[in-house]
Structure formats: structure tokens, C-alpha cells
Amino acid sequence: MNPYLVRLHQIAQQPSRRIIGLMSGTSLDGLDVALCRLHGHGRGTRLELEHFTTVAYDDDLRGRVQEVFAREQVSLEYLTLLHAWLGRRHARMILECLHAWQVPAAEVDLVASHGQTVYHAPHHQHRRPDFPSLNATLQLGDGDHVAVGTGIITLSDFRQKHLAAGGEGAPLAAYGDYLLLSSPLEERLLLNLGGIANFTYLPRTGPDASPAFSTDTGPGNTLLDATVRAHFPHLAYDEDGRLAAAGQVHPALLAALLDHPFFRAPLPKTTGPELFGAAYLADAQARTGTQQLRVEDLLATLVELSAQGVAAAARQAFGPQPAAAVYVSGGGAHNPALRQALQRHLPACHFATTEALGVLPDAKEAVLFAVLANEAVAGQPVSIGAGRQRVPAVTMGKISWPG
């Protein structure tokens, strides 16, 4: 028998597994690396976050990804090379983290690599008649290069199984959120304010998981960060939301931004920078004559756009006055202007970060992919939701051997 298969069988039978979760989102700020100890599986899963860091992307790496990021036309040769190159870079970043943490690679059971999303194409977005009803997505950073580069069995390309089973490939947070963070005491919204904002609804825990679901809500930080970088090349983002807090919302521009079919589409739904990118913002500014709007006012308007997208989705799902406990993660958790806008639009909700649940807000997405790898190896497929909101009961992640 293949010795790696024997090793994987041993890992599956262990009472706990040491798994590195990797996540790089649409903000392109860096690679989140979370070393997790996961005990058990399914509803009995317990998490210990041993180490976490974000390895910042340098200008060269970010620039290479931006060559193909959310673009309909790219060089096929360049895309092919980048897939392998990014896998090698991620492997090197993992080894650098393990060296800094003084953890030998041989003591890590698995790597769970999300990869770098460069294009997301659900059918409701591409609407191509030659690919009717087909959802697709593409993540770069080949798992075989990660496995060989680190010497650790790697699971990657998690979203493809979700697509194959009829989902849109995103958001996948419902699985990990349900297993790790549901509660019998309160209904919860797990709100991730990444480049694209999304939330998972978790009812009070019971034997029936059918009410749970995840959905994207619209732009999170993607337009905010891009605007800051365009006007202030030395800044990566609006630290503490100071620029946005100094501005005023422009009502006409906000209305033009919100006048988009995505915000009227039924839940759940997914999207990405392909839809909510520079062209979307430029078109709204052209229609409202706001091309010369002060950057502070533009950022204040974009904060309001993100907050209203989240609030509208919450009301669409739960009625005019949602009253769930909202636990925030992602880069937007550090933006007081955005959090204040959310509280204003959802006054009956109680807001905190996921740190109150024992999960660092910045680490949450990387942790969730470690959970998916743990379930793929040691668990059973879990069906979450019902009807259009149903998340397929599948085991996600392709396995790459180190040799």
C-alpha cells in the first residue's frame, strides 16, 4: 500500500490532528497561516489555535496576481506559470512560519490550502448561454507544489466539490461555522468583512441544521482598499477608518451603487471583485457626476455601501428587525467606521468579534479551512440548510502527497 495512504489512515484515526490552515482573500494583503490542533470531528470538534500570523504579500507577488485577478482575458501561459509559482511561494511561507514557531514540519499532519481566488463565475453573474446553469471558480497555488515544498500531505481546491454538487463554490464558511461556533443559547450571525462581505446564520443548536446557511452580501473591503491605494500609494488600507470617518456620505452615489441586481437577488448568493470592482465604481461615479468627489467622502460612501449590503441581506433573511448576536471577523472588524455603520443599520443586534467565541477575527477564515480538511480526513459529510439555502453534504479538498 502507498505509504502516504497508510500515513493518512493513521492521521484519520488519531484523537486529534495538527493542521495548518491557509487563506488568502480578495484583498490580496497576504497569506493567513493558522496552526491548529483539532480534536475529534463533526459536532464534537474542538479547536486549539497554537500559532497564527499573516505573511504580507510583497509588491512583486501582489502585482503578479493582479495581472490575472478578476480579468476576463489573460495570458494562458502566464496563468499556468503563476499557478505553480504561487504554490511554491506558499510552501516557502509555511516553512518560514514553522521555523519562526520552532515547529518541525514532521510534527504537522496536514496543510489545508485555500489558494488564491483569481476568478469567481457563478451562473447568475456570467449568464453565458454556452455554459447554462454552470457555476465555476478558480484558485491558484497548486496543492502538489505546496505538498512537495513542505513535505506535508496537503488538501487544496476545496471549492470544486461544492460546485460539482450544485453549489456556487462560496461561501464555504457554513460548514466550519456550524461545527465550531453554533450554540444552544443564542442565534448567531458570523459576519466576515473581507474583500467581499458574507455571513453565516446559525440558529440555536439543535438536531436540525436546515435553518443554517451562508451568503455573500456585497462589497466588504475590496472597494475601500482599492480606493485608498489609488489615492495614497503608501497606504494599504484606511487604518481605523479614519479617512472614512472624516467624510460625508454622498446620497446620489450611494443610490447608484445600490442600484444593482445583486442586491435584489434572493439569498443565498455569491459574488466577487469581477462584479464589484473598479468598473462598477467608475460607472456609478460617471452616472452621478462624482468623479471629483473628495476621497474622504468617497470612502464614507463606500463604508455605507458595505454596511447597507449586510443589513439588507440580514433583513431579507430575518425580517425588518434582526436581533441575532453578530460576531465579526476579517479586516473590516478593525474598521470602527464600518462597525458603527452596521450597528446603526442593525440596532437590535448585539455586536462583538469572534474573539469572544475563542477564535481570533483575523485567523477565522484560515481556521475554517483547517476544519474542512479535518472533516475530509476524519469526519462525515454534513448537510446544512434546506432548499436554495442548502449546502451540499460533501467532503471537500483534493489530496496531494509530498512525494
C-alpha positions in Angstrom: 0.0 0.0 0.0 1.1 3.6 -0.7 3.0 4.7 2.5 1.3 8.1 2.3 -2.1 6.4 2.2 -1.1 4.4 5.3 0.0 7.7 7.0 -3.3 9.4 6.1 -5.2 6.4 7.6 -3.2 6.9 10.8 -3.9 10.6 10.8 -7.6 9.9 10.4 -7.6 7.6 13.4 -5.8 10.0 15.8 -7.8 11.6 18.5 -6.5 15.0 17.3 -4.8 16.4 14.2 -2.3 19.2 13.8 -3.4 21.1 10.7 -2.1 24.3 9.0 -5.0 26.3 7.5 -4.1 28.8 4.8 -6.2 31.6 3.5 -5.6 34.5 1.1 -8.6 36.6 0.2 -9.6 39.1 -2.4 -7.9 41.9 -0.6 -4.5 40.4 -1.6 -2.9 41.7 1.6 -1.1 38.4 2.5 -1.4 34.7 3.4 -3.1 33.9 6.7 -1.3 30.9 8.3 -3.0 29.2 11.3 -1.5 26.2 13.0 -4.5 24.4 14.6 -4.9 21.4 16.9 -8.3 19.9 16.0 -9.7 17.3 18.4 -12.4 15.0 17.2 -14.7 15.8 14.3 -18.2 16.8 13.4 -20.3 18.5 16.1 -17.7 17.2 18.6 -14.8 19.3 17.0 -12.7 21.3 19.5 -10.1 23.8 18.3 -6.8 24.9 19.8 -5.2 27.7 17.8 -1.5 27.2 18.5 0.0 29.9 16.2 -1.2 32.4 13.8 0.3 35.0 11.5 -0.3 36.9 8.3 2.6 36.7 5.9 2.3 40.0 4.0 2.4 39.9 0.2 5.2 42.0 -1.2 4.6 44.2 -4.2 6.0 41.7 -6.6 3.7 38.9 -5.5 0.6 41.2 -5.4 1.5 42.6 -8.8 1.8 39.1 -10.4 -1.6 38.1 -9.0 -3.2 41.4 -10.2 -2.1 40.5 -13.7 -4.8 37.9 -13.8 -7.1 38.9 -10.9 -10.8 39.2 -11.9 -9.9 39.7 -15.6 -11.8 38.1 -18.4 -8.8 38.0 -20.7 -5.3 36.9 -19.5 -2.2 35.2 -20.9 -2.8 31.4 -20.6 0.9 30.8 -20.3 1.2 33.4 -17.5 -1.7 31.9 -15.6 -0.3 28.4 -15.9 3.1 29.5 -14.6 1.6 31.6 -11.8 -0.4 28.5 -10.5 2.8 26.6 -9.9 4.9 29.6 -8.8 2.3 30.7 -6.2 2.1 27.1 -4.8 5.9 27.2 -4.3 5.7 30.6 -2.6 3.0 29.5 -0.2 5.1 26.4 0.6 8.1 28.6 1.4 5.9 30.9 3.6 4.7 27.8 5.5 8.2 26.7 6.2 9.2 30.2 7.3 6.3 30.3 9.8 7.2 26.8 11.1 10.8 27.9 11.6 9.7 31.0 13.5 7.4 29.0 15.7 10.1 26.3 16.2 7.7 23.6 15.0 9.2 20.8 12.8 7.3 20.2 9.6 7.3 16.5 10.5 5.1 17.3 13.5 2.3 18.8 11.3 -0.2 16.3 10.0 -1.9 18.2 7.2 -1.9 21.5 5.3 -5.3 22.9 4.2 -4.7 25.3 1.4 -7.5 27.5 0.1 -5.3 29.0 -2.7 -5.7 32.5 -4.2 -9.0 33.2 -5.9 -8.5 34.9 -9.2 -11.9 34.5 -10.8 -15.3 33.6 -9.4 -18.0 32.9 -12.0 -21.4 31.8 -10.7 -24.0 31.4 -13.4 -26.1 34.4 -12.1 -23.1 36.5 -12.8 -21.6 35.2 -16.1 -25.0 34.2 -17.7 -23.3 32.7 -20.7 -25.8 30.6 -22.8 -22.9 28.3 -23.9 -22.5 27.3 -20.2 -26.1 27.2 -19.0 -26.5 26.8 -15.2 -22.8 26.2 -14.7 -21.1 27.7 -11.7 -17.3 27.9 -11.6 -14.4 29.4 -9.7 -10.6 29.4 -9.9 -8.0 29.4 -7.2 -4.2 29.4 -7.9 -1.4 27.9 -5.8 -1.1 24.3 -6.8 -1.5 21.8 -3.9 1.1 19.4 -5.2 3.7 22.2 -5.1 2.7 23.0 -1.5 2.9 19.3 -0.5 6.3 18.7 -2.1 7.6 22.1 -0.9 6.7 21.4 2.7 6.8 17.6 2.9 3.3 17.7 4.4 0.2 16.0 3.0 -1.9 18.8 1.6 -5.6 19.3 0.9 -6.5 22.0 -1.5 -9.0 23.2 -4.1 -11.9 22.9 -1.6 -14.4 24.8 -3.7 -14.6 22.5 -6.7 -16.5 19.7 -4.9 -19.1 22.3 -3.7 -19.5 23.3 -7.3 -19.7 19.8 -8.6 -22.5 19.1 -6.1 -24.6 22.0 -7.3 -23.4 24.8 -5.1 -21.7 28.1 -6.2 -18.3 27.3 -4.5 -18.8 30.1 -1.9 -19.1 30.9 0.8 -18.0 27.7 2.4 -17.9 29.2 5.9 -21.2 27.5 6.9 -19.5 24.1 7.4 -16.9 25.3 9.8 -19.1 27.9 11.5 -21.8 25.3 12.2 -19.3 22.7 13.6 -17.2 25.2 15.7 -19.4 28.1 16.6 -23.1 27.2 16.9 -24.7 27.5 20.3 -27.8 26.2 22.0 -28.1 29.5 23.8 -28.4 32.1 21.0 -28.9 32.5 17.3 -25.8 33.9 15.7 -24.7 35.7 12.6 -21.0 35.0 11.8 -20.1 38.1 9.7 -16.9 38.1 7.8 -15.9 41.5 6.5 -13.2 40.5 4.0 -12.9 41.9 0.4 -16.4 40.6 -0.1 -18.7 40.6 2.9 -20.5 37.4 3.9 -22.4 35.9 6.8 -23.4 32.6 8.2 -26.7 32.3 10.0 -26.6 29.8 12.9 -29.9 29.0 14.6 -29.8 27.9 18.2 -28.2 24.5 18.0 -30.5 21.5 17.8 -30.6 18.3 15.8 -31.8 20.1 12.7 -29.2 22.1 10.8 -31.6 23.0 8.0 -32.2 26.7 9.0 -28.4 27.4 8.8 -27.0 29.0 5.6 -24.2 31.3 4.3 -24.4 34.1 1.8 -22.4 36.9 0.4 -23.9 40.3 0.9 -21.8 42.6 -1.4 -18.6 44.5 -1.2 -16.7 44.4 2.2 -13.3 46.0 2.0 -12.4 45.5 -1.7 -13.5 48.9 -2.9 -12.4 50.6 0.2 -8.9 49.3 0.0 -8.6 49.8 -3.8 -9.7 53.5 -3.3 -7.1 54.1 -0.6 -4.3 52.6 -2.6 -5.3 54.6 -5.7 -5.2 57.9 -3.8 -2.5 57.1 -1.2 0.0 54.6 -2.8 1.9 54.4 0.5 -1.2 53.1 2.3 -2.7 49.6 2.0 -6.0 50.5 3.7 -7.8 53.1 5.7 -6.3 52.4 9.2 -9.0 52.6 11.9 -11.4 54.0 9.3 -10.0 57.5 9.9 -10.4 58.8 6.4 -13.9 57.5 6.0 -14.9 59.0 9.4 -13.7 62.4 8.1 -16.0 62.2 5.1 -19.7 62.6 4.4 -21.9 60.0 2.5 -22.9 61.2 -1.0 -26.6 60.1 -1.3 -26.7 60.1 -5.1 -23.6 58.0 -5.5 -24.8 55.6 -2.8 -28.1 55.1 -4.5 -26.3 54.5 -7.8 -24.1 51.9 -6.2 -27.0 50.1 -4.6 -29.0 50.1 -7.8 -27.6 46.8 -8.9 -29.4 43.5 -9.5 -27.2 41.6 -7.0 -28.7 43.5 -4.0 -32.2 42.4 -5.2 -31.3 38.7 -5.8 -32.7 36.1 -3.4 -30.5 34.6 -0.8 -28.1 32.8 -0.7 -25.9 34.3 -3.4 -22.2 34.7 -4.1 -20.2 37.4 -5.9 -16.6 38.8 -6.2 -14.4 41.6 -7.5 -15.4 40.6 -11.0 -18.7 42.3 -10.3 -17.8 44.8 -7.6 -14.5 46.2 -8.9 -13.1 49.4 -10.4 -15.5 49.4 -13.4 -18.6 49.2 -11.1 -17.5 52.2 -9.0 -16.4 54.2 -12.1 -19.8 53.6 -13.8 -21.7 54.8 -10.7 -19.5 57.9 -10.4 -20.0 58.7 -14.1 -23.7 58.4 -13.8 -23.8 60.7 -10.8 -21.0 63.2 -11.9 -19.0 62.4 -8.7 -15.6 61.7 -10.4 -14.1 64.6 -8.4 -15.6 63.7 -5.1 -13.3 64.1 -2.1 -11.6 60.8 -1.2 -12.9 61.1 2.3 -16.5 61.4 1.1 -16.0 58.5 -1.4 -14.7 56.3 1.4 -17.6 57.3 3.7 -20.0 56.4 0.9 -18.3 53.0 0.3 -18.5 52.2 4.1 -22.2 52.9 3.9 -22.5 50.7 0.8 -20.9 47.8 2.7 -23.0 48.3 5.8 -26.2 48.6 3.9 -25.4 45.4 1.8 -25.0 43.4 5.1 -28.1 45.0 6.7 -30.3 44.5 3.7 -29.3 40.8 3.5 -30.0 40.3 7.2 -33.4 41.9 6.9 -34.1 39.9 3.8 -33.4 36.7 5.7 -34.9 37.5 9.2 -37.3 40.4 8.8 -37.2 44.1 9.5 -35.6 44.0 12.9 -33.0 41.2 13.1 -31.9 40.6 16.7 -29.2 38.0 16.4 -25.8 38.1 18.1 -23.4 39.2 15.4 -19.7 38.1 15.6 -17.4 39.9 13.2 -14.2 38.7 11.6 -12.0 39.8 8.7 -10.2 43.0 8.0 -13.4 45.1 8.4 -13.5 44.1 12.1 -10.8 46.6 12.6 -12.7 49.5 10.9 -14.7 51.4 13.5 -16.4 53.4 10.8 -17.8 50.3 9.3 -18.7 48.7 12.6 -20.6 51.8 13.7 -22.5 51.9 10.4 -23.5 48.3 10.9 -24.7 48.9 14.4 -26.7 51.9 13.1 -28.5 49.8 10.5 -29.0 46.7 12.7 -29.8 48.4 16.1 -31.4 45.3 17.6 -28.3 43.1 17.1 -25.5 42.7 19.6 -22.1 43.1 18.0 -18.8 41.5 19.1 -15.8 40.0 17.3 -15.3 36.2 17.0 -12.6 36.6 19.7 -15.5 36.4 22.2 -16.0 32.9 20.9 -12.4 31.9 21.2 -11.4 32.5 17.5 -9.1 35.4 16.5 -11.0 37.5 13.9 -8.0 37.6 11.6 -7.5 33.9 11.8 -11.1 32.7 11.4 -11.1 32.0 7.6 -7.8 30.1 7.7 -9.1 28.1 10.7 -12.2 27.2 8.9 -10.2 25.6 6.0 -8.3 23.6 8.6 -11.7 22.4 9.9 -12.7 21.4 6.3 -9.5 19.3 6.0 -10.2 17.7 9.4 -13.7 16.7 8.2 -12.4 15.4 4.9 -10.0 13.1 6.6 -11.8 12.1 9.9 -15.4 13.2 9.6 -18.5 12.5 7.7 -20.3 14.7 5.1 -22.6 17.2 6.8 -25.7 18.7 5.1 -26.5 22.2 6.2 -29.6 24.3 5.2 -32.6 23.4 3.1 -34.0 24.4 -0.3 -32.0 27.1 -2.1 -30.1 27.6 1.1 -28.9 24.0 1.3 -25.2 23.5 1.5 -24.4 20.1 -0.2 -23.3 17.3 2.0 -19.9 16.7 0.5 -16.3 16.0 1.6 -14.1 18.8 0.2 -10.5 19.0 -0.7 -8.1 17.3 -3.1 -5.3 15.3 -1.6 -1.7 15.9 -2.6 1.1 13.6 -1.5 4.5 15.1 -0.7 6.3 12.6 -2.9 
